[in-house]
Amino acid sequence: MSAWSARRFWTTASAVPVEGGFTVQLDGRPVRTPLKSPLVLPTLALAEAVAFEWQAQEGTVKPETMPFTRMANSAVDKVKPQFVAVADMLAEYGGSDLLCYRAEGPAELVARQAEEWDPLLDWASAELGAALRTTTGVMPVTQPESSLAALRSLVHGFGAFQLAAFHDLVAITGSLVLAMAVTRGRIDVAEAWRLSRIDEDWQIALWGEDEEAAEVAARKRADLVQADRFFTLCG
């Protein structure tokens, strides 16, 4: 029976040092990933967060209440074995970054996008060495290869655990620039969420909010916050 379907059998979940980092032990037994790999975490803070999730379980283990454990498992079982492929996939967002694709109208929305997004593109150019071009509508714009190479190098500079969290920061916002800005302290995760939702919020202001869409958005926002905290705990 896998850990995910097991009932709680332990009294104490604790974070302990091991070779290469830290792990979580359940009454002295080390936790393993779904693929049975050792769960070796890069920092004590992250190990303590994972241990807290295990300690909080009652009865049957519920993975939906253990976001840090699930992301750590993903880092070990999925990201590490194919690190280059994952990093390359995320770096490709630089070629289609949300902040580069602007509305053709109305004028108020066009102005809002420019006011809110241009400072982040200016920052990416100055601080990341990645000047990106903007366009209107859905027609693709070709980005400078030097900018894409700079972004690719930065993404490849993350560790596997950081990259697991960075994946969600990028995928949920649709923006490599916003994700980089969060990880470097240029903006916080709440601001990244707001900036990624300018188009959606504009439509909501005009037509109202669909209940189902609001529920989906709330889940995505929660996932974004968790990814930001996980990245921070990686040290």
C-alpha positions as CSV (number, residue, x, y, z in Angstrom):
1,M,0.0,0.0,0.0
2,S,1.4,3.4,-0.9
3,A,1.9,6.2,1.6
4,W,-0.8,8.2,0.0
5,S,-3.5,5.6,0.8
6,A,-2.1,4.6,4.2
7,R,-3.6,5.4,7.5
8,R,-1.5,7.3,10.1
9,F,0.7,4.8,11.9
10,W,3.2,7.2,13.5
11,T,3.2,9.4,16.6
12,T,5.8,12.0,15.7
13,A,7.0,13.4,12.4
14,S,10.4,15.1,12.6
15,A,12.9,16.9,10.4
16,V,16.4,15.4,10.8
17,P,19.8,16.0,9.0
18,V,21.0,13.4,6.6
19,E,23.8,13.2,4.0
20,G,23.1,15.8,1.4
21,G,20.5,17.8,3.4
22,F,17.5,17.0,5.6
23,T,14.7,14.4,5.6
24,V,11.5,13.7,7.4
25,Q,11.2,10.7,9.7
26,L,8.0,9.2,11.1
27,D,8.9,7.7,14.4
28,G,12.4,7.3,13.1
29,R,11.5,5.9,9.7
30,P,12.5,8.1,6.7
31,V,9.8,9.2,4.4
32,R,10.2,8.2,0.8
33,T,8.7,9.6,-2.4
34,P,6.0,7.7,-4.4
35,L,8.8,6.2,-6.5
36,K,10.5,5.0,-3.3
37,S,13.4,7.5,-3.6
38,P,14.8,9.0,-0.4
39,L,13.2,12.4,0.3
40,V,16.3,14.5,0.9
41,L,15.4,18.2,1.2
42,P,17.8,21.1,0.7
43,T,17.0,23.1,3.9
44,L,15.9,22.5,7.5
45,A,13.1,25.0,7.0
46,L,11.6,23.0,4.1
47,A,12.0,19.7,6.0
48,E,10.2,21.2,8.9
49,A,7.3,22.4,6.7
50,V,7.0,18.9,5.2
51,A,7.2,17.3,8.7
52,F,4.4,19.7,9.9
53,E,2.1,18.4,7.1
54,W,2.8,14.8,8.1
55,Q,2.2,15.6,11.8
56,A,-1.1,17.3,10.9
57,Q,-2.5,14.1,9.3
58,E,-5.4,12.3,11.1
59,G,-6.7,9.0,10.0
60,T,-6.1,8.4,6.3
61,V,-3.2,10.4,4.7
62,K,-4.7,13.1,2.5
63,P,-2.3,14.4,-0.2
64,E,-4.5,17.3,-1.0
65,T,-3.6,18.8,2.4
66,M,0.1,18.3,1.9
67,P,1.2,20.7,-0.9
68,F,4.8,21.0,0.3
69,T,5.2,17.2,0.4
70,R,3.7,16.8,-3.1
71,M,6.0,19.5,-4.5
72,A,9.0,18.0,-2.8
73,N,8.1,14.6,-4.2
74,S,7.8,16.1,-7.7
75,A,11.2,17.7,-7.3
76,V,12.8,14.3,-6.5
77,D,10.8,12.0,-8.8
78,K,10.2,14.3,-11.8
79,V,12.4,17.4,-11.9
80,K,15.7,15.9,-10.9
81,P,15.7,13.1,-13.5
82,Q,14.8,15.5,-16.3
83,F,16.1,18.8,-15.0
84,V,17.4,20.1,-18.4
85,A,14.1,19.4,-20.1
86,V,12.0,21.0,-17.4
87,A,14.3,24.1,-17.3
88,D,14.2,24.4,-21.1
89,M,10.4,24.1,-21.1
90,L,10.1,26.9,-18.5
91,A,12.6,29.1,-20.3
92,E,10.5,28.9,-23.4
93,Y,7.9,31.1,-21.7
94,G,10.3,34.0,-22.3
95,G,9.3,33.8,-26.0
96,S,5.6,34.1,-25.3
97,D,5.5,36.0,-22.0
98,L,2.1,37.3,-20.9
99,L,3.5,40.8,-20.4
100,C,4.5,41.1,-24.1
101,Y,1.0,40.5,-25.5
102,R,-1.2,43.5,-25.3
103,A,-4.9,44.2,-26.0
104,E,-5.8,46.1,-29.2
105,G,-8.6,47.9,-27.3
106,P,-10.4,49.4,-25.5
107,A,-8.0,52.3,-24.9
108,E,-8.4,52.1,-21.1
109,L,-7.3,48.5,-21.0
110,V,-4.4,49.2,-23.3
111,A,-3.3,52.1,-21.0
112,R,-3.6,49.9,-17.9
113,Q,-1.5,47.1,-19.4
114,A,1.2,49.6,-20.3
115,E,1.1,51.3,-16.9
116,E,1.3,48.0,-15.0
117,W,3.4,45.8,-17.2
118,D,6.0,48.1,-18.8
119,P,7.9,48.7,-15.5
120,L,8.4,44.9,-15.1
121,L,9.7,44.7,-18.7
122,D,12.0,47.6,-18.0
123,W,13.2,45.8,-14.9
124,A,13.8,42.6,-16.9
125,S,15.8,44.5,-19.4
126,A,18.0,46.3,-16.8
127,E,18.3,43.6,-14.2
128,L,18.1,40.3,-16.1
129,G,19.6,41.4,-19.4
130,A,16.4,40.3,-21.1
131,A,14.9,43.1,-23.2
132,L,11.6,41.8,-24.6
133,R,9.4,43.2,-27.4
134,T,5.7,43.7,-27.1
135,T,2.9,43.2,-29.6
136,T,-0.8,43.6,-29.9
137,G,-3.4,40.9,-30.5
138,V,-2.4,37.2,-30.8
139,M,0.2,37.4,-33.5
140,P,3.6,36.1,-32.2
141,V,6.5,38.4,-31.7
142,T,10.1,37.2,-32.2
143,Q,12.2,38.0,-29.1
144,P,15.9,38.8,-29.2
145,E,18.0,35.6,-28.9
146,S,20.3,37.3,-26.5
147,S,17.3,38.0,-24.1
148,L,16.1,34.4,-24.4
149,A,19.6,33.1,-23.7
150,A,19.8,35.3,-20.6
151,L,16.5,34.0,-19.3
152,R,17.5,30.4,-20.1
153,S,20.7,30.8,-18.1
154,L,18.8,32.1,-15.1
155,V,16.3,29.3,-15.1
156,H,19.0,26.7,-15.4
157,G,20.7,28.3,-12.4
158,F,17.9,27.1,-10.1
159,G,18.2,23.9,-8.0
160,A,15.7,21.1,-8.6
161,F,13.5,22.0,-5.6
162,Q,13.5,25.7,-6.6
163,L,12.6,24.7,-10.2
164,A,9.7,22.7,-9.0
165,A,8.2,25.8,-7.3
166,F,9.3,28.0,-10.2
167,H,7.2,25.9,-12.5
168,D,4.0,26.8,-10.7
169,L,5.0,30.5,-10.5
170,V,5.5,30.6,-14.3
171,A,2.6,28.3,-15.3
172,I,0.0,30.0,-13.2
173,T,0.9,33.6,-14.1
174,G,1.8,32.8,-17.7
175,S,4.8,35.0,-17.3
176,L,8.5,34.2,-16.9
177,V,9.1,37.8,-16.0
178,L,6.6,37.9,-13.2
179,A,7.9,34.6,-11.8
180,M,11.5,36.0,-11.9
181,A,10.4,39.2,-10.3
182,V,8.8,37.3,-7.4
183,T,11.9,35.1,-6.8
184,R,14.1,38.1,-6.8
185,G,12.0,40.3,-4.5
186,R,11.0,42.8,-7.1
187,I,7.3,42.2,-6.4
188,D,5.5,39.9,-3.9
189,V,3.3,37.0,-4.9
190,A,0.1,38.9,-4.4
191,E,1.2,41.6,-6.8
192,A,2.3,39.0,-9.3
193,W,-1.2,37.4,-9.1
194,R,-2.9,40.8,-9.6
195,L,-0.6,41.7,-12.6
196,S,-1.3,38.4,-14.2
197,R,-5.1,39.0,-14.0
198,I,-5.4,42.4,-15.5
199,D,-7.3,41.1,-18.6
200,E,-9.6,38.8,-16.5
201,D,-10.3,41.5,-13.9
202,W,-11.2,43.9,-16.7
203,Q,-13.7,41.5,-18.1
204,I,-15.1,40.8,-14.6
205,A,-15.6,44.6,-14.0
206,L,-17.6,44.8,-17.2
207,W,-19.7,41.6,-17.1
208,G,-19.5,40.3,-13.6
209,E,-17.8,37.1,-12.2
210,D,-18.8,33.6,-13.0
211,E,-19.0,31.5,-9.8
212,E,-17.1,28.5,-11.3
213,A,-14.4,30.6,-12.8
214,A,-14.0,32.4,-9.4
215,E,-13.5,29.0,-7.7
216,V,-10.8,28.0,-10.2
217,A,-9.1,31.4,-9.8
218,A,-9.1,31.0,-6.0
219,R,-7.4,27.5,-6.3
220,K,-4.8,28.9,-8.7
221,R,-4.1,31.8,-6.4
222,A,-3.7,29.4,-3.4
223,D,-1.3,27.3,-5.5
224,L,0.7,30.4,-6.4
225,V,1.1,31.4,-2.8
226,Q,2.2,27.8,-1.9
227,A,4.8,27.8,-4.7
228,D,6.2,31.1,-3.5
229,R,6.5,29.9,0.1
230,F,8.1,26.6,-1.1
231,F,10.7,28.5,-3.2
232,T,11.5,30.7,-0.2
233,L,12.0,27.7,2.1
234,C,14.5,26.2,-0.4
235,G,16.9,28.9,0.9
